[in-house]
Amino acid sequence: SSVEFLEKLAEISLPILRKDFIIDPLQIKYTASTPASAVLLIAKLFREKCEELVRLVDYSHLVGIEPVVEIYDKKELEI
């Protein structure tokens, strides 16, 4: 799994991004217990529920993980 791969990267001293389909705060909480320093949040997954994307960004900061939000177009940027 991708999380096991993160554990293998623990030896390097570079930032690590968990690039997965993150849709739940539990995934972020789990990521915080790995060597990863950031999670990818794909705005397109939250087009109909932008408040959920905002909640995940806030939660990422709370647990010490940097959220990286991927956007594709202007509408997603506005979210």
Residue pairs with C-beta under 8 A, 6 or more apart in sequence:
2 18
2 19
2 20
3 18
3 30
3 31
3 34
6 16
6 18
6 31
6 34
6 35
6 36
7 34
7 35
9 16
9 35
10 35
15 37
15 38
15 66
16 35
16 36
16 37
16 38
17 36
17 37
17 38
17 39
17 40
17 68
18 31
18 34
18 36
18 38
18 39
18 40
19 40
20 27
20 39
20 40
21 42
21 45
22 28
22 31
22 39
22 40
22 41
22 42
22 56
23 45
25 55
25 56
25 59
27 39
28 39
28 56
28 59
28 60
28 63
28 65
29 59
29 63
31 39
31 65
32 63
32 64
32 65
36 65
37 65
37 66
38 65
38 66
38 67
38 68
39 60
39 65
39 66
39 67
39 68
40 68
40 70
41 53
41 56
41 57
41 60
41 67
41 68
41 69
41 70
42 69
42 70
43 53
43 69
43 70
43 71
43 72
43 76
43 79
44 70
44 72
44 76
45 53
46 52
46 53
46 79
47 75
47 76
47 79
50 79
53 69
53 79
56 67
57 67
57 69
60 66
60 67
61 67
71 77
71 79
